Amino acid sequence: MYDKADGLTKNGHFADLLRAAYARKFAPARVAFDGWYSSLDNLMLVRRCGWHWLTRLKSNRRVSPGRPDDEPRALAGLAVAVAGTVAWLPGFGSVKVFGIVAPDGSTDHWATSDPRMTDLTRRQYAEFSWMIESYHRGIKQCVAVERCQCRSARAQRDHIGLVS
């Protein structure tokens, strides 16, 4: 539960969830998450846990197209293949980036720490990620969990449990 009063940011909560999963000996095939959580600290934390990640990156995220000493530039200015292009993410290291052209002509950029990931595998994990996002959007819009008048975390969890 996100609660401003606890002093943690959403990224802080994300990091806490990763640490809890690691402490409980989770062994995920991939950690897929929204681009909102793709800070360098979070990417490094997933790697320290020994897991691979898959996330979207904003088109202004800077990467080096080849070697680490190449000048970093925005993903929007990089030729990225649908099948994936290896790039260097400053502060992290080698990543594989996929460029997906959306129906409106814009390009979405997905990235992974797994250099062996294929576009088919990326699509599968992206679909899993989308199902989770759709679930959360559904409980917000259809079940009105965001309009809960309760303030305590316990009362909010009870509300979600009752209306889900």
Phi and psi in degrees as a GROMACS rama.xvg file:
@    title "Ramachandran Plot"
@    xaxis  label "Phi"
@    yaxis  label "Psi"
@TYPE xy
-84.3389  124.751  TYR-2
-138.148  114.731  ASP-3
-57.9185  -29.7008  LYS-4
-65.4071  -23.0105  ALA-5
-79.9972  -6.10111  ASP-6
82.6993  -1.99647  GLY-7
-92.5226  146.068  LEU-8
-82.1834  172.742  THR-9
-61.9088  -36.7371  LYS-10
-65.647  -35.6016  ASN-11
-64.3767  -41.1504  GLY-12
-64.6671  -40.733  HIS-13
-59.8616  -45.8665  PHE-14
-62.3766  -39.9333  ALA-15
-62.1849  -40.4672  ASP-16
-63.772  -41.1122  LEU-17
-61.9897  -45.0746  LEU-18
-63.7315  -38.9028  ARG-19
-65.6163  -41.5287  ALA-20
-63.4513  -41.1174  ALA-21
-64.6309  -44.212  TYR-22
-63.227  -30.2029  ALA-23
-87.4064  8.45694  ARG-24
67.8791  29.207  LYS-25
-61.5403  148.765  PHE-26
-135.313  70.4067  ALA-27
-69.8988  146.775  PRO-28
-65.2741  -39.8388  ALA-29
-150.401  151.717  ARG-30
-105.59  106.722  VAL-31
-103.359  132.428  ALA-32
-152.426  162.859  PHE-33
-68.4815  150.936  ASP-34
-58.831  -20.1908  GLY-35
-57.6557  -29.0339  TRP-36
-102.793  16.5837  TYR-37
-89.9588  33.0454  SER-38
-65.5565  155.813  SER-39
-58.2671  -40.0195  LEU-40
-59.7192  -42.9876  ASP-41
-68.54  -40.293  ASN-42
-62.5223  -41.2999  LEU-43
-66.973  -37.2353  MET-44
-64.6494  -41.8584  LEU-45
-60.3854  -42.9423  VAL-46
-64.1582  -42.171  ARG-47
-61.9549  -27.7034  ARG-48
-75.4822  -10.588  CYS-49
87.2272  17.7009  GLY-50
-109.915  159.405  TRP-51
-97.0668  152.339  HIS-52
-124.341  160.322  TRP-53
-140.809  127.253  LEU-54
-153.239  166.785  THR-55
-88.3736  147.145  ARG-56
-119.966  145.062  LEU-57
-69.8228  152.542  LYS-58
-66.3735  -16.4715  SER-59
-92.6429  0.801983  ASN-60
-64.0991  133.196  ARG-61
-93.5493  130.379  ARG-62
-137.321  158.166  VAL-63
-96.5246  131.709  SER-64
-67.7732  -22.92  PRO-65
-132.922  -96.2586  GLY-66
-86.3422  162.232  ARG-67
-60.4263  -26.9346  PRO-68
-87.0283  -1.67904  ASP-69
-69.8064  151.473  ASP-70
-67.0628  122.245  GLU-71
-65.2933  144.585  PRO-72
-143.893  164.206  ARG-73
-63.9371  144.141  ALA-74
-54.8373  -34.4061  LEU-75
-59.3004  -27.9002  ALA-76
-96.9546  10.1803  GLY-77
-108.246  135.447  LEU-78
-74.6901  109.034  ALA-79
-116.638  123.919  VAL-80
-79.8757  149.682  ALA-81
-60.3973  -35.8261  VAL-82
-74.5458  -7.60433  ALA-83
108.195  142.22  GLY-84
-132.655  130.899  THR-85
-78.4275  132.014  VAL-86
-138.323  169.768  ALA-87
-110.102  118.185  TRP-88
-93.6604  111.482  LEU-89
-54.0995  132.754  PRO-90
88.5192  -15.555  GLY-91
-116.099  -56.4969  PHE-92
130.04  -152.044  GLY-93
-73.4573  133.328  SER-94
-135.936  160.757  VAL-95
-109.51  125.426  LYS-96
-111.724  137.327  VAL-97
-115.923  136.222  PHE-98
-106.984  121.118  GLY-99
-117.895  119.547  ILE-100
-83.2152  122.553  VAL-101
-80.892  161.576  ALA-102
-56.613  -27.6854  PRO-103
-84.18  3.20731  ASP-104
93.9873  -11.1128  GLY-105
-76.9053  165.553  SER-106
-115.906  127.818  THR-107
-93.886  141.436  ASP-108
-115.301  121.179  HIS-109
-106.819  147.179  TRP-110
-138.517  152.281  ALA-111
-141.389  155.296  THR-112
-87.4273  -5.03316  SER-113
-94.2742  106.13  ASP-114
-67.7559  -16.6535  PRO-115
-90.0184  -4.3437  ARG-116
-63.8657  134.358  MET-117
-97.2948  168.77  THR-118
-64.121  -35.8882  ASP-119
-62.6382  -45.087  LEU-120
-63.664  -41.3594  THR-121
-59.3927  -42.8749  ARG-122
-61.666  -42.1307  ARG-123
-61.1333  -48.194  GLN-124
-69.7811  -33.0962  TYR-125
-64.3272  -37.1686  ALA-126
-66.391  -40.7414  GLU-127
-60.0202  -45.0608  PHE-128
-61.8979  -41.3656  SER-129
-65.3702  -37.2223  TRP-130
-62.1182  -40.4264  MET-131
-66.3609  -43.839  ILE-132
-61.9242  -40.2234  GLU-133
-64.2974  -39.2144  SER-134
-60.3325  -48.8586  TYR-135
-65.2848  -38.5053  HIS-136
-63.9734  -39.2409  ARG-137
-62.6509  -44.8378  GLY-138
-71.2654  -24.6056  ILE-139
-74.1262  -46.8741  LYS-140
-83.1768  -44.0702  GLN-141
-88.9637  -29.1138  CYS-142
-107.486  -7.73735  VAL-143
62.5344  37.7916  ALA-144
-66.9905  -26.1271  VAL-145
-72.9175  -19.0593  GLU-146
-95.976  12.425  ARG-147
-61.721  131.326  CYS-148
-81.6492  -9.16261  GLN-149
-73.0594  149.063  CYS-150
-110.929  -29.8683  ARG-151
-76.3899  147.824  SER-152
-60.5684  -40.4046  ALA-153
-61.1016  -46.4977  ARG-154
-64.6232  -37.6493  ALA-155
-65.9942  -42.5254  GLN-156
-62.0679  -41.3866  ARG-157
-60.6891  -43.1508  ASP-158
-60.2575  -48.0651  HIS-159
-60.1812  -43.3064  ILE-160
-62.7051  -36.8649  GLY-161
-74.3432  -35.4986  LEU-162
-94.5319  -11.1839  VAL-163
